[in-house]
Amino acid sequence: MKNKRLYDILFALAALFILTGAVLNLSYPQYAPYIYSVGVVFLVISRINSMYKGNDFRLKRLQNMQFIATLLYIPVAYFMFVQNKLWVAILTAAAVMELVTSFRAPSKK
């Protein structure tokens, strides 16, 4: 139970860093990729350690979709570093995947 609390806090920090990095890219593009990347690392650690281990096929599929969305955040960080605007499109796709899984998964749990 204590580990779950730790990963929930890590997830909240990750979300804060990711959001801050994405917004700061508008005014401080030289610092934003670093803040965003720290958030992505926290998010990947949090997601790996809180994977669903049950037998429900639907929850496993949603968890896989969520993990794919998490992996999409990595190229976003790269494109932020190289100052390519493609990061916006990839981040939007990842956010839509996260949104779909967040609405579908809690109803099953």
Residue pairs with C-beta under 8 A, 6 or more apart in sequence:
3 49
4 50
7 45
7 46
7 49
7 50
10 42
10 45
10 46
11 42
11 43
11 46
11 47
11 50
13 39
13 42
14 39
14 40
14 41
14 42
14 43
14 46
15 39
15 43
16 39
17 35
17 36
17 38
17 39
17 42
18 36
18 39
18 40
18 43
18 73
19 39
20 35
20 36
20 39
21 32
21 33
21 34
21 35
21 36
21 37
21 38
21 39
21 80
22 32
22 36
22 91
24 31
24 32
24 35
25 32
25 33
25 36
25 80
29 80
29 83
32 80
33 77
33 80
33 81
36 76
36 77
36 80
37 77
40 73
40 74
40 76
40 77
43 70
43 73
44 70
44 71
44 73
44 74
47 66
47 67
47 70
51 63
51 67
52 59
52 60
52 63
54 60
56 108
58 108
59 105
59 108
59 109
62 101
62 104
62 105
62 108
63 101
63 105
65 97
65 100
65 101
66 97
66 98
66 101
66 105
68 97
69 94
69 95
69 97
69 98
69 101
70 94
72 90
72 91
72 93
72 94
72 97
73 91
73 94
75 87
75 90
76 87
76 90
76 91
76 94
77 87
79 85
79 86
79 87
79 90
80 87
